[in-house]
Amino acid sequence: MLHLLARETRAARLADRLAAGRDDVHQRITAHDYGRAIELPDAALAPGAWVFLDLDRLDDDSAFAVMQLRARLARRPGVACWNHPTRTLHRFELLRLLHEAGAVRGDVYRLEDRRPPRRWPVFLHDEFQSLTALPELLDGPQALVRAVQRLGREGRYRPGILIREAPGLEHAPGEPVCVRVVRGRPFVDPAGRARLTRAGAAVPAGLLRLLTDARIAVGSLLLLPTPGVATILDAGTDPLLFVLGPEPGPALDALLALDAG
């Protein structure tokens, strides 16, 4: 059995997408909201692979409760846990790791740090939300100030807003390509792979090793096919990233094989 854990209805949305049109798969996947999962009695912690997703959206209190759930699961026979509620890197830390390793050209920092960007354009990214399409690019300080003021007027200015430098992204062609990652194996649909190839957009060297360093066993990458090297638009354990793109195909088979440990 494959047991998916996320916030609110996100695990159910992922389960529905994975099992779409396949009754045999539906019977092999369960979806759990973290708030309800932590209340489950031990007897309900069934054997199989338990995958911890949506980790960016766990605050300190809920992360501690989910860590206790993981500890209970680890004591159950026939259970394997994937990703970790406190050791797997969240979006901000992951983007920092990717930048420092050279896989992401532009730097990333929180808006509240008040650091002036060094490379333009930049864009704003809520670190608790998936970024599924190219956002508004801001080409200079005045544009950035206007965008921040707009967040304030809309009531969306708060800690957690990131400034991401995106040099060269203004020339990015087409839509992003979703890469699903399961235990270090990348899964890209043929059309997405062809788009990356046509653009000459190589996947950044060592990227899968970096995800392993980030303790992401199950996650996703969203790549923009920019010339020379693919630009990472988003990455992490957000289940809404995993449902992007065509049917999961081989990635689904890899997920269902996780319960083998």
C-alpha positions as CSV (number, residue, x, y, z in Angstrom):
1,M,0.0,0.0,0.0
2,L,1.0,3.6,-0.7
3,H,0.0,6.1,2.0
4,L,0.2,9.7,1.1
5,L,0.4,12.4,3.7
6,A,-0.1,16.2,3.1
7,R,-2.0,19.2,4.4
8,E,-5.8,19.4,4.0
9,T,-7.0,17.8,0.7
10,R,-3.7,17.9,-1.1
11,A,-2.9,14.2,-0.6
12,A,-6.4,13.3,-1.8
13,R,-5.9,15.4,-5.0
14,L,-2.6,13.6,-5.6
15,A,-4.1,10.2,-5.0
16,D,-7.0,10.9,-7.4
17,R,-4.5,12.0,-10.1
18,L,-2.3,9.0,-9.6
19,A,-5.2,6.5,-9.8
20,A,-7.2,8.2,-12.5
21,G,-9.0,5.6,-14.6
22,R,-7.3,2.7,-12.8
23,D,-9.4,0.9,-10.2
24,D,-6.6,-1.5,-9.4
25,V,-4.4,1.5,-8.3
26,H,-7.2,3.2,-6.4
27,Q,-7.3,0.2,-4.0
28,R,-3.6,0.5,-3.4
29,I,-3.4,4.2,-2.4
30,T,-4.7,6.0,0.7
31,A,-4.6,9.7,1.3
32,H,-4.3,11.4,4.7
33,D,-4.5,14.9,6.0
34,Y,-1.7,15.5,8.6
35,G,-4.2,16.9,11.2
36,R,-6.2,13.7,11.1
37,A,-3.3,11.3,10.6
38,I,-1.6,12.3,13.9
39,E,-4.8,11.2,15.7
40,L,-4.9,7.7,14.2
41,P,-4.6,4.9,16.6
42,D,-1.6,2.6,16.2
43,A,-3.9,-0.2,14.8
44,A,-4.8,2.1,11.9
45,L,-1.2,2.6,10.8
46,A,-1.3,0.0,8.1
47,P,1.8,-1.6,6.5
48,G,3.2,-0.1,3.3
49,A,5.0,3.1,2.2
50,W,4.1,6.3,4.0
51,V,5.2,9.3,2.0
52,F,5.5,12.7,3.9
53,L,4.7,15.5,1.4
54,D,3.8,19.2,1.6
55,L,6.4,19.7,4.3
56,D,6.9,23.4,3.5
57,R,3.4,24.0,5.0
58,L,4.1,22.4,8.4
59,D,4.8,25.0,11.2
60,D,6.9,24.1,14.1
61,D,4.1,22.7,16.3
62,S,2.6,20.6,13.5
63,A,6.0,19.4,12.4
64,F,6.7,18.1,15.9
65,A,3.4,16.2,16.0
66,V,4.1,14.8,12.5
67,M,7.6,13.7,13.6
68,Q,5.9,11.8,16.5
69,L,3.6,10.2,14.0
70,R,6.7,9.1,12.0
71,A,8.3,7.6,15.1
72,R,5.1,5.6,15.7
73,L,5.1,4.4,12.1
74,A,8.8,3.3,12.4
75,R,7.8,0.9,15.2
76,R,5.1,-0.7,13.1
77,P,5.9,-3.9,11.2
78,G,6.0,-3.7,7.4
79,V,6.2,0.1,7.3
80,A,8.7,2.2,5.3
81,C,8.7,6.0,5.7
82,W,9.8,8.3,2.9
83,N,10.9,12.0,3.3
84,H,11.2,13.3,6.8
85,P,9.0,16.0,8.5
86,T,12.0,17.8,10.1
87,R,15.1,16.6,8.2
88,T,13.9,17.0,4.6
89,L,14.7,20.5,3.4
90,H,11.9,23.0,2.9
91,R,11.6,25.1,-0.2
92,F,13.7,28.0,0.9
93,E,16.5,25.9,2.3
94,L,16.4,23.7,-0.8
95,L,16.6,26.7,-3.2
96,R,19.5,28.0,-1.1
97,L,21.3,24.6,-1.4
98,L,20.7,24.5,-5.2
99,H,22.1,28.1,-5.6
100,E,25.2,27.5,-3.5
101,A,25.9,24.3,-5.5
102,G,25.6,26.2,-8.8
103,A,22.4,24.5,-10.0
104,V,20.4,27.7,-9.7
105,R,22.1,30.9,-11.1
106,G,20.1,33.5,-9.1
107,D,20.2,33.9,-5.3
108,V,17.1,33.6,-3.1
109,Y,16.3,35.3,0.2
110,R,13.3,36.4,2.2
111,L,11.7,39.7,1.5
112,E,12.0,40.6,5.2
113,D,15.8,40.3,5.0
114,R,15.8,43.6,3.1
115,R,18.7,42.6,0.9
116,P,18.9,44.4,-2.4
117,P,19.0,42.1,-5.4
118,R,22.3,41.8,-7.3
119,R,21.0,40.2,-10.5
120,W,17.9,41.2,-12.4
121,P,15.1,40.4,-13.2
122,V,13.7,39.0,-10.0
123,F,10.3,37.6,-9.0
124,L,8.4,37.1,-5.8
125,H,7.6,33.6,-4.6
126,D,5.5,32.6,-1.6
127,E,7.6,29.9,-0.1
128,F,4.6,28.0,1.1
129,Q,3.0,27.8,-2.3
130,S,4.0,25.9,-5.5
131,L,5.0,28.0,-8.5
132,T,3.4,26.3,-11.4
133,A,4.0,28.9,-14.1
134,L,6.4,31.7,-14.9
135,P,5.6,34.6,-12.5
136,E,5.7,38.3,-13.1
137,L,9.4,39.3,-13.7
138,L,10.5,42.5,-12.1
139,D,13.2,44.3,-14.0
140,G,14.5,46.8,-11.5
141,P,14.2,48.3,-8.0
142,Q,11.1,50.4,-8.8
143,A,9.2,47.4,-10.2
144,L,10.1,45.5,-7.1
145,V,8.9,48.2,-4.8
146,R,5.6,48.4,-6.7
147,A,5.1,44.7,-6.5
148,V,5.7,44.7,-2.7
149,Q,3.3,47.6,-2.3
150,R,0.7,45.7,-4.2
151,L,1.2,42.7,-1.9
152,G,0.5,45.1,1.0
153,R,-2.7,46.4,-0.5
154,E,-3.9,42.9,-1.2
155,G,-3.1,41.7,2.3
156,R,-0.5,39.2,1.1
157,Y,2.6,40.8,2.6
158,R,4.0,38.6,5.3
159,P,7.1,36.6,6.3
160,G,7.6,33.8,3.8
161,I,7.7,35.9,0.7
162,L,10.9,35.2,-1.2
163,I,12.8,37.3,-3.7
164,R,14.3,35.1,-6.3
165,E,16.9,36.4,-8.7
166,A,16.3,35.1,-12.2
167,P,19.0,36.3,-14.6
168,G,18.2,35.2,-18.2
169,L,14.7,34.0,-17.3
170,E,13.1,36.8,-19.4
171,H,14.2,34.8,-22.4
172,A,12.7,31.5,-21.2
173,P,10.6,29.9,-24.0
174,G,7.4,28.0,-23.5
175,E,5.9,26.2,-20.5
176,P,7.8,24.5,-17.7
177,V,8.6,20.8,-17.7
178,C,7.7,18.7,-14.7
179,V,10.3,16.2,-13.5
180,R,9.0,13.7,-10.9
181,V,11.7,12.2,-8.7
182,V,11.3,8.9,-6.8
183,R,14.3,7.6,-4.8
184,G,16.7,9.4,-7.0
185,R,15.2,8.4,-10.3
186,P,13.9,11.3,-12.6
187,F,10.7,10.7,-14.6
188,V,10.0,13.1,-17.5
189,D,7.3,12.5,-20.1
190,P,8.6,12.2,-23.7
191,A,7.1,15.6,-24.8
192,G,8.8,17.4,-21.9
193,R,12.1,15.7,-22.6
194,A,11.9,16.7,-26.3
195,R,11.3,20.3,-25.3
196,L,14.3,20.4,-23.1
197,T,16.4,18.8,-25.9
198,R,15.2,21.3,-28.5
199,A,16.2,24.2,-26.3
200,G,19.6,22.7,-25.5
201,A,18.6,22.8,-21.9
202,A,20.7,20.3,-20.0
203,V,19.5,19.4,-16.5
204,P,21.9,20.9,-14.0
205,A,24.8,18.6,-13.2
206,G,24.5,16.8,-9.9
207,L,20.9,17.8,-9.4
208,L,19.6,14.4,-8.3
209,R,22.5,14.1,-5.8
210,L,21.5,17.5,-4.4
211,L,18.0,16.2,-3.9
212,T,19.4,13.2,-2.0
213,D,21.4,15.6,0.1
214,A,18.2,17.5,0.8
215,R,16.6,14.2,2.0
216,I,14.0,14.3,-0.7
217,A,13.1,10.8,-1.6
218,V,9.8,11.7,-3.3
219,G,9.4,15.1,-4.8
220,S,9.3,17.2,-8.0
221,L,11.2,19.7,-10.0
222,L,9.7,22.2,-12.4
223,L,12.2,23.2,-15.1
224,L,12.1,25.9,-17.7
225,P,13.9,25.0,-20.9
226,T,16.3,27.9,-21.1
227,P,19.3,27.8,-23.5
228,G,22.3,25.9,-22.2
229,V,20.9,24.7,-18.9
230,A,17.4,24.2,-17.6
231,T,16.3,26.8,-15.0
232,I,14.7,25.4,-11.9
233,L,11.4,27.2,-11.4
234,D,10.3,25.3,-8.3
235,A,11.3,22.1,-6.4
236,G,10.4,20.2,-3.3
237,T,7.7,18.0,-1.8
238,D,4.6,20.0,-2.7
239,P,2.0,17.4,-4.0
240,L,0.6,20.0,-6.4
241,L,3.9,19.9,-8.3
242,F,3.7,16.2,-8.6
243,V,0.3,16.3,-10.3
244,L,1.5,18.7,-13.1
245,G,2.0,17.5,-16.6
246,P,0.8,14.3,-18.3
247,E,-0.2,11.1,-16.6
248,P,2.4,9.9,-14.1
249,G,3.1,6.6,-15.9
250,P,6.4,5.1,-14.8
251,A,6.6,7.5,-11.8
252,L,3.4,5.8,-10.5
253,D,5.0,2.4,-10.8
254,A,8.0,3.6,-8.8
255,L,5.8,5.0,-6.1
256,L,3.8,1.8,-5.8
257,A,7.1,-0.1,-5.5
258,L,8.1,2.0,-2.5
259,D,6.4,-0.3,0.0
260,A,9.2,-2.8,-0.7
261,G,11.4,-0.6,1.4
